[in-house]
Amino acid sequence: MTMRRVKRMAAWVGAIVMMTGSAGAAWAQIPSAGIDDFKAPPDPRWGAITAADVEAAYRLIRDNHPGATPEIGDPAFRRALEAAHAQAQARAHEATSYQGYAATLNAFANGLGDKHIWSRPTLLPNLVRWPGMVVSKRGERWVITDTDEANHSMMGAALTACDGIPVAEFARRNLGGYRAVWRIGAQQIQAAPWLLIDEENPFIARPKACDFETAGGARTMTLDWLRAKRVDLLPRLQKAVGAGAAGFGLRKVGDGYWIAMEDLDAPGKAVAVQVAAEAAALRAAPFVVLDLRGNGGGSSLIGREVAAALFGKSNVEARLGSLTDTPCGGGDGTWRASAGNIANLEFLLELLGEQNGPEFRKIIGDLIVQAKAAHAKGQPFSGPTHCDRPPAPAKASGQPDGMKGRLIVLTDNKCFSSCLVVVDDFRSLGAYQVGQATDAATRYSEVREIYLPSGYSMFSTLQAVQVDADPDIGPFEPALAYDGDIADTAALERWVTGVAVRQAGPARP
């Protein structure tokens, strides 16, 4: 496809988005009876666009992802890649709309089983449809937690089936693969609010009627699908996920301390500095809470800094091992020495080298040298692909020396990426996990993404592998689950300082 044609296509799609959005909130009043009159007609051009982008995404993973090579010994990933590719090719031939294009790329990414691999659309239709109700997943129940004014009586009702299909199976069909890796419970929770949102995915069926359990008994409702602006619904959908936002800082709570660390980037680093400055007081406190609600990752080294402040560096290394002196190399992983990954390393060095200082420049510089040397020799990786680790020492019970009181780690379903590493570390240090189960990831690391040929989406791959890590990282289930609103910090503090601290018991049983 020529660039001129791509630009014409982008302008055409943009015009549709603008025109469908121009009527504003009045669209929300259009009932389902005439709603299909406003669907764009099928356009066969989308099949070729989708097929070309599927092939580009496949080549990105095949040629750059460590798991796609036989040297890593991950046949399950290679099978998943080929299966997802074949399915995406079949769907591409059926795509006649932007929505079909987006669904195909999303399903391809989710089929690889790692949320670090994604399709990121560069445009989204302005309008979606909803029946005036939003669903949340609470345990095994699918509950209405938000409605428009007309459906307010349905608040708190449990959704049990749609079009005769039990809700668990209905959700798996309509959300699994398109919005979540379905085997991971946290991702089911994150995707749940989209269950009754119609984005015109042509590969799933919009339900006509659903069954509910209400305070007054069982009820079957015919759904009236209304148009709404995506931007207006997004805050409601995000709230319905039921995750928290820790914020940042160190504060006194009751007799103990509360460390709020919503990410592991610069703001989280500042909190780690605070923790180090107050280490003596925290070590003497009867309990310390590390609040990781909303934490999607960053650098797990920040978590190590917090651990060293609380327990002492030598105690932490005795339990977790050194980050630099390991039998399988340092924490930067073994990189797949592809031309694309090497070019990305060179780009990172040029873009971020000055602002991140000499240590960063040395790490990236050394990786470039290693990867280039391997590439020149026809070797697929910059270093070893397997690690013969010595037998792990028996885990000690309780926390290591350093803290008088109990360390409690608070998580929600948003904990992902480096947050998972931090949770794993602190659990190994004897911390007591409370809250919600975390998300999950794999031992593959170092994300980069590219524009696909059409320009309508970006697609990501992973570039390195932690050869001494377990294949899967998480999900981590809390020792004590919290069933309330985990976003309500005041209520959560009362529960933690009362119930959770008592349940956690002493630092050394």
C-alpha positions in Angstrom: 0.0 0.0 0.0 1.3 3.4 -0.9 1.8 6.1 1.7 -0.7 8.3 -0.2 -3.3 5.7 0.2 -2.5 5.2 3.9 -2.9 9.0 4.4 -6.2 9.0 2.5 -7.4 6.1 4.7 -6.4 7.9 7.9 -8.2 11.0 6.8 -11.3 9.0 6.0 -11.3 7.3 9.3 -10.6 10.5 11.1 -13.6 12.2 9.4 -15.9 9.4 10.5 -14.7 9.8 14.1 -15.2 13.6 13.9 -18.6 13.3 12.3 -19.9 10.7 14.7 -18.7 12.8 17.6 -20.1 16.1 16.4 -23.6 15.5 17.8 -22.4 15.4 21.3 -24.4 14.0 24.2 -27.6 13.9 22.1 -26.4 10.6 20.6 -26.7 9.0 24.0 -30.5 9.1 23.6 -30.7 7.0 20.4 -32.3 3.7 21.3 -31.2 0.3 20.0 -34.0 0.0 17.5 -32.3 2.3 15.0 -28.8 2.1 16.1 -27.4 -0.1 13.3 -28.5 2.6 10.8 -25.5 4.5 12.0 -22.9 1.8 11.4 -20.3 2.5 8.7 -20.8 0.2 5.7 -18.3 -2.7 5.2 -15.1 -1.6 3.5 -13.0 -4.4 1.9 -9.9 -2.2 2.1 -9.6 -3.0 5.8 -8.8 -6.7 5.0 -5.5 -5.8 3.3 -4.6 -3.2 5.9 -5.2 -5.7 8.7 -3.3 -8.5 7.0 -0.2 -6.3 6.4 -0.1 -5.2 10.0 -0.6 -8.7 11.3 2.4 -9.8 9.3 4.5 -6.9 10.5 3.6 -7.7 14.2 4.4 -11.4 13.6 7.8 -10.5 12.2 8.5 -8.2 15.1 7.9 -11.0 17.6 9.5 -13.7 15.5 12.7 -11.8 14.8 13.2 -10.0 18.2 11.5 -11.8 21.1 13.8 -14.2 23.0 11.1 -16.8 23.4 10.7 -17.1 19.6 14.1 -18.9 19.4 14.7 -22.6 20.0 17.8 -21.6 22.0 15.7 -20.4 25.0 13.8 -23.7 25.1 10.2 -22.3 25.4 8.2 -24.4 22.9 4.9 -23.2 24.6 5.7 -19.6 23.5 6.6 -20.6 20.0 3.3 -22.6 19.7 1.3 -19.7 21.0 3.0 -17.4 18.5 2.1 -19.6 15.6 -1.4 -20.2 16.8 -2.1 -16.5 17.4 -0.6 -15.7 14.0 -2.8 -18.2 12.2 -5.9 -17.0 13.9 -5.0 -13.3 13.2 -4.5 -14.2 9.5 -7.9 -15.8 9.3 -9.6 -12.8 11.0 -7.8 -10.3 8.8 -9.5 -11.7 5.8 -12.9 -11.0 7.5 -12.1 -7.5 8.7 -14.2 -4.9 6.9 -14.0 -2.1 9.5 -11.5 -0.3 11.8 -13.2 -2.2 14.7 -12.4 -5.5 13.0 -8.8 -4.4 12.5 -8.3 -3.3 16.1 -9.9 -6.5 17.5 -7.7 -8.7 15.3 -4.5 -7.0 16.5 -5.6 -7.0 20.1 -6.4 -10.7 20.0 -3.0 -11.4 18.4 -1.2 -9.6 21.2 -3.2 -11.2 24.0 -2.8 -14.7 22.5 0.9 -14.5 23.4 0.1 -14.6 27.1 2.1 -11.6 28.4 0.6 -8.2 29.0 4.0 -6.6 28.0 3.0 -7.5 24.4 0.3 -5.2 23.2 -1.4 -3.5 20.3 -1.7 0.2 21.0 -4.2 1.9 18.6 -3.2 5.3 17.4 -6.9 6.3 17.1 -10.1 5.2 18.8 -13.7 5.7 17.7 -15.3 8.5 19.6 -18.6 6.7 20.3 -19.4 3.3 21.8 -22.7 1.8 23.0 -23.7 0.7 26.5 -27.0 -0.4 28.1 -26.8 2.2 30.9 -25.0 -0.3 33.2 -21.3 -1.0 34.1 -20.2 -4.4 35.5 -17.4 -5.1 38.1 -16.0 -8.5 39.0 -16.0 -9.0 42.7 -14.6 -12.5 43.6 -16.6 -14.8 41.4 -19.6 -12.5 41.1 -20.2 -10.0 38.2 -22.0 -7.1 39.8 -23.6 -3.9 38.5 -21.6 -1.1 40.2 -22.6 2.0 38.1 -25.7 2.9 36.1 -27.3 5.8 34.3 -30.4 7.4 35.9 -32.8 5.1 34.1 -31.2 1.9 35.4 -30.4 3.0 39.0 -32.6 0.3 40.4 -30.1 -2.3 39.1 -27.3 -1.1 41.3 -25.8 -4.0 43.2 -27.6 -6.6 41.0 -25.5 -9.7 40.0 -25.3 -10.5 36.3 -25.7 -14.3 35.9 -26.2 -14.9 32.2 -26.6 -13.2 28.8 -28.6 -14.7 25.9 -28.7 -17.9 27.9 -24.9 -18.2 28.3 -23.6 -18.3 31.9 -21.8 -15.1 32.7 -18.4 -16.7 33.3 -18.5 -18.3 29.8 -20.0 -15.2 28.2 -17.2 -13.0 29.7 -14.5 -15.4 28.5 -15.9 -15.3 25.0 -16.3 -11.6 24.8 -13.3 -10.3 26.8 -10.8 -13.2 27.0 -8.3 -12.8 24.2 -9.4 -9.3 23.3 -8.9 -7.5 26.6 -7.2 -9.9 28.9 -5.0 -13.0 29.3 -8.0 -14.9 30.7 -6.1 -17.3 33.0 -4.9 -14.4 35.1 -7.6 -13.4 37.6 -6.4 -9.8 38.0 -6.8 -9.2 34.2 -10.4 -10.5 34.4 -11.1 -7.9 37.0 -9.5 -5.2 34.9 -11.5 -6.2 31.8 -14.8 -6.7 33.5 -16.2 -3.2 33.2 -16.0 -3.6 29.4 -18.4 -6.6 29.4 -21.4 -4.5 28.6 -19.6 -2.0 26.4 -20.1 -2.5 22.6 -17.1 -1.4 20.5 -18.5 -3.1 17.4 -16.0 -6.0 17.5 -17.4 -8.0 14.6 -16.0 -11.3 16.1 -18.3 -11.3 19.2 -22.0 -11.0 19.7 -23.6 -8.0 21.4 -26.2 -9.6 23.9 -29.9 -8.9 23.5 -31.0 -9.9 27.0 -29.3 -10.6 30.3 -30.4 -12.3 33.5 -29.8 -10.7 36.9 -30.2 -11.6 40.6 -31.6 -8.5 42.3 -32.8 -7.8 45.8 -36.3 -8.6 44.6 -35.3 -11.9 42.9 -34.4 -13.1 39.5 -34.9 -10.7 36.5 -34.4 -10.9 32.8 -33.8 -7.6 31.0 -33.8 -6.8 27.3 -30.9 -4.4 26.9 -31.4 -1.0 25.3 -28.1 -0.1 23.7 -27.4 3.6 23.7 -24.6 5.6 22.2 -22.2 7.4 24.5 -18.9 9.2 24.2 -15.9 7.0 25.0 -14.3 9.8 26.9 -17.3 10.2 29.1 -17.5 6.5 30.0 -13.8 6.0 30.6 -13.7 7.4 34.2 -16.6 5.3 35.1 -15.0 2.1 33.7 -11.7 2.9 35.4 -13.5 3.3 38.7 -15.4 0.1 38.2 -12.2 -1.9 38.0 -11.9 -1.6 41.8 -8.2 -0.8 42.0 -6.5 1.8 44.3 -4.1 4.6 44.0 -1.5 4.6 46.8 0.0 8.0 46.0 3.5 8.8 47.3 5.0 9.5 50.6 5.9 8.2 54.1 3.4 8.9 56.9 2.7 7.8 60.5 -0.5 5.7 60.8 -1.5 4.6 64.3 1.6 3.1 66.0 3.2 2.2 62.7 4.2 3.7 59.3 2.7 3.7 55.9 4.9 3.8 52.8 2.9 4.8 49.7 4.6 4.0 46.4 2.3 4.1 43.4 5.1 3.5 40.9 8.8 2.5 40.8 9.9 5.5 38.8 11.1 8.9 39.9 8.3 9.6 42.4 8.9 6.2 43.9 12.6 6.8 44.1 11.9 9.9 46.1 9.9 7.9 48.6 12.7 5.4 48.9 15.0 8.3 49.8 12.5 9.3 52.6 12.4 5.7 53.9 16.2 5.6 54.1 16.3 8.9 56.0 13.7 7.6 58.5 15.1 4.0 58.6 15.7 4.0 62.4 12.2 4.9 63.3 10.7 2.5 60.8 12.8 -0.4 62.1 11.6 0.3 65.6 7.9 0.6 64.7 5.5 -2.3 65.5 4.4 -2.5 61.9 5.2 -0.9 58.5 2.9 -1.0 55.5 4.3 -0.9 51.9 1.3 0.3 49.9 1.7 -0.7 46.2 -1.9 0.0 45.0 -1.9 1.1 41.4 1.7 0.2 40.9 2.4 -0.8 37.3 6.2 -1.1 37.6 9.3 0.8 36.8 12.6 -0.2 38.4 12.6 -3.0 40.9 15.9 -1.6 42.3 13.8 1.0 44.1 12.1 -1.9 46.0 15.6 -3.3 46.9 16.5 0.2 48.3 13.4 0.1 50.6 14.2 -3.4 51.7 17.8 -2.5 52.5 16.6 0.5 54.6 14.2 -1.7 56.6 16.4 -4.8 57.1 19.9 -3.8 56.2 21.7 -4.6 52.9 23.6 -7.6 54.2 20.4 -9.2 55.6 18.6 -8.6 52.3 21.4 -10.1 50.2 21.7 -13.1 52.5 18.0 -13.8 51.8 17.6 -12.7 48.2 21.2 -12.8 46.8 23.3 -10.0 45.3 22.1 -8.2 42.2 25.6 -8.0 40.7 27.4 -11.1 41.9 25.1 -13.9 40.6 26.0 -17.2 38.8 24.1 -16.0 35.7 25.2 -12.4 35.3 23.7 -9.2 36.5 20.1 -8.0 36.4 20.1 -6.6 32.8 19.3 -10.0 31.3 20.5 -11.7 28.2 19.4 -9.8 25.1 18.4 -11.2 21.8 21.1 -9.9 19.5 18.8 -8.9 16.6 19.4 -5.9 14.4 16.2 -4.2 15.7 17.1 -4.7 19.4 20.6 -3.4 18.8 19.3 -0.3 17.1 16.9 0.2 20.0 19.8 0.0 22.5 21.8 2.6 20.5 18.7 4.8 20.4 18.3 4.6 24.2 22.0 5.4 24.7 21.7 8.5 22.5 18.3 9.6 23.9 18.8 9.0 27.6 22.5 8.6 28.1 23.3 12.2 29.3 20.4 12.6 31.7 20.9 9.2 33.3 24.5 9.5 34.1 27.7 7.3 33.7 26.4 4.1 35.3 23.5 4.0 32.8 25.8 4.8 29.9 28.1 2.0 30.9 25.3 -0.6 31.3 23.8 0.2 27.9 27.2 0.6 26.2 28.3 -2.8 27.5 25.0 -4.4 26.3 25.6 -2.9 22.8 29.1 -4.2 22.6 28.0 -7.7 23.7 25.0 -7.8 21.4 26.9 -6.5 18.4 29.7 -9.1 18.9 27.1 -11.9 19.1 25.3 -10.6 16.0 28.6 -10.5 14.1 29.3 -14.1 14.9 25.7 -15.2 14.0 24.9 -15.9 17.6 21.3 -15.1 18.6 22.0 -13.8 22.2 24.3 -11.5 23.9 25.1 -13.9 26.7 24.1 -17.3 28.2 20.6 -18.6 27.5 20.5 -21.0 30.4 21.6 -20.9 34.1 22.6 -23.8 36.2 21.7 -22.3 39.5 22.9 -23.8 42.7 20.2 -25.3 44.9 18.3 -22.6 46.7 18.9 -22.5 50.4 16.0 -23.4 52.6 13.9 -20.3 53.2 14.1 -18.9 56.7 10.8 -18.3 58.5 9.7 -14.9 59.3 11.5 -11.7 58.5 15.3 -11.3 58.6 16.8 -9.3 61.4 16.6 -5.5 61.1 12.9 -4.8 61.9 11.3 -5.0 65.3 7.8 -5.0 63.9 5.9 -6.6 61.0 6.2 -5.6 57.4 2.9 -5.7 55.5 2.7 -5.4 51.7 -0.6 -4.1 50.3 -1.4 -4.9 46.7 -4.3 -4.6 44.2 -5.0 -6.1 40.8 -2.9 -3.4 39.0 0.5 -4.6 40.4 2.4 -5.6 37.3 5.9 -5.8 35.8 8.6 -4.6 38.3 6.0 -4.3 41.0 5.7 -8.1 40.8 9.4 -8.5 41.4 9.2 -6.2 44.4 6.3 -8.2 45.8 8.2 -11.5 45.2 11.2 -10.0 47.0 9.3 -8.9 50.0 7.4 -12.1 50.3 10.8 -13.9 50.4 11.8 -11.5 53.1 8.8 -12.7 55.2 6.4 -9.8 54.5 2.7 -10.5 55.0 0.7 -9.7 51.8 -2.8 -8.3 52.0 -5.3 -6.8 49.6 -6.0 -8.2 46.2 -4.1 -10.7 44.0 -1.6 -9.2 41.6 -1.3 -9.4 37.9 1.3 -11.7 36.4 4.2 -11.5 33.9 7.0 -13.7 32.5 10.8 -13.8 32.7 11.0 -11.9 29.4 11.8 -8.2 29.8 12.7 -4.9 28.1 9.8 -3.6 26.1 10.0 -1.7 22.8 7.3 -1.0 20.3 7.1 0.0 16.7 4.5 1.6 14.4 2.8 -1.0 12.2 2.8 -0.2 8.4 -0.7 1.3 8.4 0.1 3.7 11.2 -3.2 2.8 12.9 -1.5 0.8 15.7 1.8 0.3 17.5 2.9 -3.2 18.5 5.4 -4.2 21.2 7.9 -6.9 21.8 10.2 -8.0 24.5 14.0 -8.1 23.9 15.7 -9.8 26.8 15.3 -12.8 29.1 16.2 -13.2 32.8 17.8 -16.6 32.4 17.9 -17.2 36.2 14.3 -16.3 36.8 11.2 -18.6 37.0 9.2 -18.7 33.7 6.2 -17.0 35.3 6.3 -14.1 37.8 3.0 -14.0 39.7 0.1 -13.8 40.2 0.7 -13.4 44.0 -2.3 -14.2 46.1 -2.6 -12.2 49.4 -2.5 -14.1 52.7 -5.4 -11.9 53.7 -7.9 -10.7 51.1 -9.7 -7.3 51.3 -13.3 -7.4 50.1 -14.0 -3.7 50.6 -13.4 -0.8 48.2 -9.6 -0.9 47.9 -9.6 2.7 46.6 -11.0 4.0 49.9 -7.7 4.7 51.7 -9.3 5.8 55.0 -11.3 2.6 55.3 -8.4 0.5 54.2 -6.1 2.1 56.8 -8.6 1.2 59.5 -8.7 -2.4 58.3 -5.0 -2.8 58.0 -4.1 -1.3 61.4 -6.8 -3.4 63.0 -7.5 -6.7 61.3 -4.4 -7.1 59.1 -1.8 -6.2 61.7 -3.4 -8.6 64.1 -3.7 -11.4 61.6 0.0 -10.9 60.4 1.3 -11.7 63.9 4.8 -11.0 65.1 7.8 -10.6 62.8 9.3 -14.0 63.9 6.7 -16.7 64.6 
